[in-house]
């Protein structure tokens, strides 16, 4: 049911389509409700089908749950994020849950076009009537050579020896792909 809305959003974000006057007006009305200091766009400016650069990076950075965990290293990879979709698991699956699909344009960090993270719930509900989290399963990222963002090696000189520091894991990339 939401697919046409998501497809329209993707077309506007990528520049394949231009927002209509009605869509712009609806967005401005919502912005006025959300932010009393919002100033509407000038009426004489016509929308252009230029797309919205780094839309998803901006959306994630301004979200209260993610703004503190996106590192600069994560941001470099997230610049190529083109879409995020949710798919609910069918009733034929052994456990209830949903799948988040992250679509990427070609980038310098990994070969995957799509990273998926599937969240599974326990079959029985909790006392509150809500599903109880069971586990998450993520796509294995196919990192390009020497571009693995979950590892950072710094050469330290010590009496004519080279040593490597332990890996540093960017948090948001780990959230996207790796299980738990």
Secondary structure, DSSP 8 states (H G I E B T S, - for coil): --HHHHHHHHHHHHTSS---HHHHHHHHHHHHHH-TT-----TT----S---TTHHHHHHHHSTTTTTT--HHHHHHHTTEEEEEEEE--TTSSS-EEEEEEEE-S-SSBS-SEEEEEEEEEEEE-TTSSEEEEEEEE----B-TT--TT----EEEETTEEEE------HHHHHHHS--
